[in-house]
Amino acid sequence: MFPKRVVIIANGDLNELDFYRGLIKADDLVYCVNGGTRHALELGLKPDLVIGDLDSLDPGDRHKMKEFNPQLIEHPSEKDKSDLELALDQAIKARPGDILIIGALGGRRADHAFINLLLLQKPLHYGIPASIIDERHEILLAEKEVAIQGAAGDYISIFSLTAESSGIVTEGLKYPLKNETLHFASTRGLSNELTDPRAAIKLESGLLLIIKTAAPAY
């Protein structure tokens, strides 16, 4: 039986730990990317796998994780893939129903955050839904259809990652798209809004990057 979900914990920013504790389910597999092991231990989680060059893994955390006897896959620091991509490769092999990535945004490296978004294409290629989530954002890709859960007033931005994405139809958004086309590097899909707790987005061709941003609390 394949696991229901793999949760990948990277070494980016996790500020509100209770928010992330609320995301994790008891039957999730927990894959830690390098120093993301520290986040897992702070969340009270048992790492099932730790992967990377381990350069940002604190010696104290390395000692603590041994209590859980996770699978450990160590790579050299000079390699052709990032630690997160290596973790995604392992998650795809597990054939889960879903992949959730946390700790993949923020930090000091804009280039890392940018490529982390594009890495969502890897599980999508294998038909595995995947998303990156932090306290305010949910980010995912779509090439056919996708449903977004949220609250009325949450922002939904839709961008084409291909030259154009066509036949886009949306439901549950303030500014509906009706069989429309979005072009790469256009702001046409910026800052739409949820009008219902659930929105649906469909497209005939292309690849969409979808970013949900929680509406500010006043």
GIUR-V296816 format. One record per helix or strand of 3 or more residues. SS is the DSSP state (H for helix, E for strand). FROM is the first residue (numbers start at 1). LEN is the number of residues. If there is no record, write none. Layout:
BEGIN
<<SS	FROM	LEN> <SS	FROM	LEN>>
END
This chain:
BEGIN
<<E	6	4> <H	17	5> <E	29	5> <H	36	7> <E	49	4> <H	59	10> <E	71	4> <H	83	11> <E	98	5> <H	110	9> <H	120	6> <E	129	5> <E	137	6> <E	145	5> <E	155	6> <E	164	8> <E	178	6> <E	192	3> <E	198	5> <E	208	6>>
END
